[in-house]
């Protein structure tokens, strides 16, 4: 029976053509999903059965992968759809199990699936099975095979398998001596196609995969033949599907010009730029299937408009800061070029203080114009009126600003603004008024896998803000640095170690002559949990003020419990000093606690409970924080 010994001893050669998403290996389709949607199959004549595995390997990973690929085994706790349904499923399992063996590098395995002692492959689909039904799934993987000769026909430029090859073009698991995994044969062909496309050949494809299995030698020779097609440039970008934005503006923001050499990077950048506008529900850059006689490839931006207006509300809750409510109104496309107008209003401290005049208030407006100098630069104008009541001071302020935001790469962005603000501050020194002119500049590099719930990568952000205080004729410069890192490990990479450190300094001016919002405070949900927000300052002549320098840090261990639920343990610390540099040897104030995370479509819902470890008199015993997204 061919199912009992699926690969005959000897050398087998196969030369076939297949799409990149699936290919045939020794007559079997690899990496191809089932055609039917099993979740929609109605179970008729329910038939219960037992399934006993007999996987003859000590490799737990291989065993688990084989059992995971068997539908008969995975559905053993569910009734089959009659005798015919069980027999059909068992027959399909031969292919699924064999594909798994190929993927793991085993090419002479033996598979037996017996139903009531009879090989499933020998049963007719009309056979009526006697109950109770017993299924035995036996797999002997045989020896592991290694790659012998591996080569390309029509190797793309700058694509190599040698030790000195560029790191972005190497598959070191597709060389002689490595395990001959079928998925590697598939993936390396796709990567070679990508390399041809990066070289300007948009219709490149794998035209042939030749795989020769030498069973006595337990090796696999593989040759991948590529058809690069013709090199091409772009036509003028076509625009479809939008009624709110002119095609001319879409072309300008996409940045694809007629005659530009084709690159996948240009396609991706165009899609990212149009998505970033926020005015489309979907963005697709469709490539033509034929290169024209003039060497140009048709490309079309297929867009679907989003409703231009939006209203949103939100809330925050903390045992220290009370309830906060916020709302906004947004227009995404004011004048037809994706200009964004937004009004925000917020009130905080509800329940924490009794008098409404002691609440925190905010009213602000902002206006963004995209693509002012180039597609990656936005102009933003805005202003705000607000009151903030902290433990150490109260501030009422009015500010206006204008400046630019620039996207340099997928990971790197920056901003430069000019701001004027007037503030009235009440603190330990009395009541002071400030008129401040500032020019904040910021640069951010973000290599996290998910900004709202990072599991690996890192984040770096630095700012430099020269400012001049008019009332006290005081000039100074504020600098900050924020660094975060993440690593994950364990089953399904469900354990994450996360760390953060923040540094800040202010150079110039007398401390009492500088506005508090340009100085440093610590404490709160984004700083040192367990302490009230901005409650950690520095003592100057018996008065508690903001400091010239800041150091704060956080360390978390995040553990995934289920798909949607996780727990967190954290340790935070920080201090503020009146020294210029934040390394004065001051003992940090520490906070620690536990947290619960619930995954939502917008990011994890966060509940943290923190307590000071070396708190001061008047600090809370415990603090609760609720928010959306990880703490950092």
N, C-alpha and C positions, 0 to 999 in steps of 0.2 A: 504493500500500500504506500503511495507516494507521501502521505502525510506522516507516516511513521519515521521515515528517514528523508528529510526534506531536501538535503543536499547530498548528492552522490560524491564518492571519493574520486578525486582526479582534479584536473584543471578545467575550469569553466570560463569561457570568454563571453563577454556581452558588450555590444556596441549599440546604443540606443539614443534617441533624441527625447528630451523631456523638458517640460517647463521647470522654472526654478523652484516653484512651490512644492513639487513632488517629482520623483523620478523612479524608474523601475530598476530593481536590482535582482538579477536572476529570476525575472518574471513577476516580481512582486512590487506593488506601488509602495514607496516609502514616503512618510510624512504627508499622507493624504487622509483627511477625515472621512468618516462615514457619510454617505450621501443623505441618509435619513436622519431626522431629528428624533432621537429615541424618547425625548421627554414628551412627545406628542403621540406616541404609539399607544393605542388603547389595548389593555390586557384582556384577551378573550380566553375563556376556559382556563382560569388560573391553575397553574401546576407548581406545587412546591417541590423543592429538591435540595439536596445537600451537595456541597462542593469541597473536595479534599485535595489540597495541593501537594505535589511531590516535586519540588524544585531541587535538583541535585547540584547545589553549589553552596559554598561557605561564604560567598560574597553577599552580605545582607542588602547592599544597594541594588545588585543585579536581581536578587530575589524579589525585593519590593517593586522594582520596575516591571518585572514580568507579571507579578500578581496584579499590579495596577492596570496593566494593558489587557487583562482578561475580563471581558464583560460577564462571562459566566460566573467567575469568582466574585467580581465586584457587586453583582446583583443577587448573590446567594440568599440574601434575606428577603428578597422580593419574589413573588411567584412569576414563573414564566408564562407566556401567552400560549398555553397548551403545549403538547408534545412537539408540534412543528416549530413553535417559537423557540423552544430550548435547543432543538437540533440545529436550526438556522444560526442561532447565536453561537453555538459551540463551533460550527464550521467556520464562521467568521473569525473566531478566536485563533485559528491556525495562523491566519495572515497577521493578526495583531501581535501574537507572540513572536512570530518569525521576524517581523519588523523590529521588535525590541531587541532580539538577539543581534540582528545586523547593526542596529544602532550602537550596541555595546561592544561590537567587534567579534562576534561569534558567528562563524559561517558554516559550521558542520554540526549543528545541533539536531537533536531528535525531540519531536513533540508528539505526545499522545494525549488525546482527550477521549476518555471512555465514559459512555453513558450506560449504566447498568452492565458494565463489563464489555460493551461493544464499542469499537472505534467509531467516533461520531462521523468521520468522513465516509464510512461504509454504510451509514444509515440513510434510508430514503426520508425525505421530508414528510412523508405521509405515515411514517412508522408511529404506532401508538405505544407509548412507553408505559410499562407496568409500574405501579406505585408500590413502595416508596422509590423515588428516583435518586440514584446516587451517581455523581459525576466525579471522576478523578482526572486531575490535570497534571500530567507528568512532563517535565522539561529537563533534558540533559543538555546543557549548553555546549558541551564539548570544549576543545581548546580555544584559547584566545588567539586571534590572528593579528599579525603586525603588517604595517605597510612595507612593501618592498620598493619598487620604483614608483615614484609619483612625479608627474610632469604635466605641463600645459602645452597645448597647441595654440598658437597666437596669444602668447602671454602678453598681458597689458603692460604699458610702460610703467616703470617704477614699481613693479610688483614682483616680489622675489620670495623664495623660501630659504635663502642663504642666511648664515649667521650675521652677516653684515648688512642685511636688508633693512630698509626703514621700518621702524617699529609699527607704523600704522598699516603696513602691507604684508605682515608676516603671519602665517598660521603655522606655528611650530609643531602642531599636532598633525600636519600633513607632510611629514617627512619620514624617510626610511627608519624603521625601528619603533615608531609610535603605534599605539593601538589603532587598528583599521576600522574606525567607527564610521558607519554609513552616514551619520549626520554630518561628520566632518567633510566627506566627499560632497555632500549637498551644499554645505555652507561655504566651503572654499570656492566652489564654482560661482556662487552668488557674489562673494567678495571680489572675485576677479571681474565679474560683470560690472560691479560698482567702480572698480578701478578704471575700466575702459570708459565708463560714463564720466568719471572725473576728468578723463583726458579729452572729453568733448565728443564722445561717440554715444549719442542718446539711445540708439536702438540695439546696443550690444546685447548678446544673449549667449547662453550655453547651447551649442549646437549638438554636442555629443559627450557622453560620459562612457568611457570604456573601462570596465572593471574586470580583472582577471584574478580569480581565486585559485591559488596553488595549494591544494589540500595537503599533499605530503609535506610541503615546505611550510605550511601554516602561515602563508603570506598572501597579501593582496596587492596587485599592481593596478594603479589607477591613472588614467589619462583623461584630462578634461580639455575638450576642444571648444574654443570660443569663436564666435562670429561677431566681430566688432561693428560691422556695418560701416556707414559713412560718417565722417566727421561733419558736424553741423553747427550753425549759428541760429539765433532766435529770430523769428518773425516779430512784427509788432504785436504786443500782447493784446489778445482779444478780451473783451469784458462781457460777461453775461450774468443776468439775474438780479442786478441792483437797479432800483429806481430812485434811490435817495442821493447817490453820489455820481458825479460825471465820470465817464470812462477815462477822460484825460487825467483827472486827479488820481484815479486808481492806477493808471500806468505810471504816473510820477512816483507814487508811494511804493509801488512794487519794484521799481528800479530796473526793469528789464527793457532794454532798448533793442530796436531792430538792428541786426548785424552783430550783436554781442555774442561771443563764443558760448556755446552751450556748456553749462556746468550744473550738476545737481545742487551745488551750494547756492547758485542764483535762484533756483526754484524754491529752495527752502527759505532763503532770506525774503523773497517776495511774499511767500505765504505767511511768514512770521510778522512782517511789517503790516500786512493787511489785517491779520488777526489782532495785532496790538492796537489798532484803531478803535476796537470795541464796538463797531457799528454793524458787524456782520455776525449772524448766527453760525454760518459755516463759510469756510474759505477753501477752495480747491484749485490748484494750478494744474490743469490738464495738459498733458503733452500729446502731440499728434503721433499717429502710428506710422506715418510716411514722411520722409524728408523730401522736400520739393526739389525740382530740377536745379534751382538756383542755390541749393545747399542750405536752405532755411527750414527750421522745424517749427510748425505751428504750435503756439501755446495760448491757452485761454484761461483767464481767471473766472471760475464759476463761483458766484457769490449768492448768499441769501441774506437779505436785510434783516436787521434786528429792529424792534420797535425803538424809536428814538428817545422816548421819555421813560423815566423809571423813578419810583419812589421806594425808599427803604427805611426800615426801622431796626433798632437793635437795643440790647440791654447788657449791662455788666452788673455783677454782684460781688461784694466783698464784705466780710464782717468788719473790716477796718474802715473802708471808704463808703460803705452803704450801697444803695442802688443807683445806677447810672442809666439814663435813657438817652437815646440819640435817634435822629432821623435825617434823611437827606432827600433832595429832589435833584434829578439829573436829566440834562438834555445832551444826547450824544452827538448831535449833528445840527448845530444851530444854523449855519449858513451854507450847508451842503458840502463842506470839506472836512467833515469829522471834527469840527470844533466842539469842545466839551464844556458846558456850563454846569456848575454844581453849587448848590446851597446846602450847608450843613447847620444843624442846631443840636445842642446837647445840654443836658443838665445832670449834675452828679452830686453825691453826698446825701441823697434822699434817705431818711431814716437814720443817718449818722449824726445829723445836726437837726435841731428843732426849728430854727428860724430860716425861712427861705432866702433871706439876705446872705446867709452863710453857705449857700449851695455853690457848687461850681457851675459856671455858665459858659457857653460857647455859641457864637454865631459867626459863620464864615462863608465866603464865596470864592470860587476859583474859576478861571477860564483858561482852557488849554487850546493852543493852535498847533496842530501837528505839521511837520515838514516845512519849517520856516526857512532853513538854509539848505537842507537836504532831507531825504526821507527819514533819517534817523535822529533829527533834532526837533524838539518841541519847544514852543514858547509858552510859558505859564505866568499868569497874572492872578493876584488875589489879595484878600485882606480878611481880617478877623477882629472881632471884639470878644473879650473873654474875661472871666474872673476865675482865679484858682485859689482855693483855700487849703493850705497845707498845715502840718503841725508847726512848722517853723516860721512861716510867713504867709501873708495874704497879698495877692497881686491882681490888680485890674489893669488891662492893657488893650491898646488898639495898635494894629500893625497893617502895613501894606507891603507887598513884595512883587517882584517881577524877575524872571530869569529863564534859564534854559536847562533842559534835560537832554542828554545825548546817550544813545545806545551805541557803544563802540563794537561790541561783539555779543554773542549769545550770553556770555558770562559777565561781561564788563560794561558798566554804565557809570555815568557821572552827571553832576549838576553844578551850576553856578548861578547864584541868585544875589539880588540886591534888595535889602529890606530896611525899612524905617519903622521904628516902633516907639510908642509912648507908653510908659507904665507908671503906676502909683503903687508903691510897696509899703506894707506895714510889717515890721519885724521887731526884733529885740532892740534895734537901734532907734526905733521911732518910725515916722512916716517920711518916705523919700520919693522923689519923682525923677524919672530917667527919660531922656530922649536919646535913642540909640540908632546909629547908622551902622549897618553890618553888610558883609559880603560873604555868606557861607558857600563853601565849595566842598563837594563830597565825591568820593570815588568808591565804587563797590564792585567786588569780584565775588560771584556766587557760583560755587560748583556743587551745590547740594542737589540730591536727586529729587527732593520735594520740599520746597520752601516752607510749607505748613506742617510737614511731618517728616523731617529728614531722617534717613537711616544711614547714609554714608555721604562723604564729601566734606567740604569746608566752605566757610564764608568769611570774607574779610571786608571791612568797611572802615574808611578813614575820612575825617573831615578836618578842614582848616577854615576858621572864621575870624578874619580881622574885623575889629569893630571899634567905633569911636563913640564915647558917651559925651553928649554935648553939654549937659547941665554941669558936670563935674570936670569937663575938659580932660577926659581920661581915655587914652588909647591902649588897646590890648589885643592879643590874639589867643583864640581858643583852639585847641587841637584835641581830637578824640580818635581812638582806635578800638574797633570791636572785632574780635576773632572768635570763630566757633568751629568746632570739628566734631565729626560723627563717624563711628565705626559700628558695624553689626556683625553678628556671628550666631552660631547655634542653629538649631532646627529652623528651617525656612528663614534664617537670619532674623529670628524673632527677638533677639536680645540686642539692644542698642546702648552703647556708651556715648554720651554727649557731654561736651565741655564748652565753656564760654569764658572769655576774659575780656574785661573792658578797662581801658585806660583813658585818662583825660588830664589835660593841663591847661592853665591860663598863664600867659606871659604878659607882664606889664600892668600898670595901674595899681592904685591902692585898693585893697579888698573892699573897703566900705564905699568906694566910689564906683563900683562896678554893679550893674544890674544882676539880681539873683538868677535870672534865666540864662545868664552867661557863665554862672558859676556851677559848682557840682554839688549834688545831693545824692544820697543812696537810700535804698529801702523800697519795698513794694514788690508786686508780682513780676515785674521785668528786671528786678535787681536783686535785693536780698529779701526773700520771702520770710514771713514771720514778723516783719517790721512794717510800720505804716509807710505809705508812699512818701518819699522825699523827707523822711524823718531823721536821716543820718546826715549831719553837717559837721562843722568844725567850730571849736570854741575860740573866740578872739576877744580878749579883755572882758571875759564874763558873758559875752553875747554869742549866741549860736547863729552862724552865718553859713552861706555856701562856701565851698572850699576852692582853692586854686587847683587842686589835683584830686584825682579819683582812681581807685583801683577796686573793681568788684569782679567776682567770678562765680561760676555755677558749675556743678557736676551732677549729672543724672545717669541713672541706669533705668532703662525703659524695657519692660518685658511684655511681650505680646502673650495674652492668655487665650483668646479666641480670635476669630477673624476681625471682630469689631471692638473687642475689649482689651485694654492693657493697663498695667500698673507701673508706677514710677516711684523711685526713691531719689531724693535730691539733697544736696548740701550747697548752700549759698554762703557767700561771705563778701565783705567789702568795708572800705573806710574812705573817709574824706579828710584831707589835711589842708593847712594853709601854706604848705611848701609848694614850690613850683613843680617838683617831680614827685610822682606818687610812690616813691620807694623810701619812705622815711622811717620804716621799722615800726609803725603803729600796728598794734594788734587789731586784726579785723573783727568786726561784729559778725557772728555766724548765725545762720538759720538752717534748719533741716526739717524734713517732713516727707510725707507720702502723697501720691496723687493717683487719680483714676482717669483713664482716657476712654472715650467712646467714639469710635470712628463714624464720621458723617461724610456726606458728599462734599462738604465745604472744608473738611479738615477735622482733626480730632477735637471733640468737646472736652475741655480740660477742667478738672476739679482738683485743686491742690490744698492741702492742709499743712501749714508750716508753723514752727515755733522757734523763738529765739533760743540759742544755746548759751549765749553769754550776754543776755539782754541787760539793758540799763533800767533804772527805776522809771516806771511809767510806760515801759514797752508792753505790748500785749502778751498774754500767755499763749494764745493760739490765734491763728488767722486763717480764714478760708478765702480761696480765690476761684472764680469761675470765669472761663473765657473760651475762645475758639482758637485752635491751633496750639502747638506746643509752646512752652514758655520761651524757648529760643530755638 
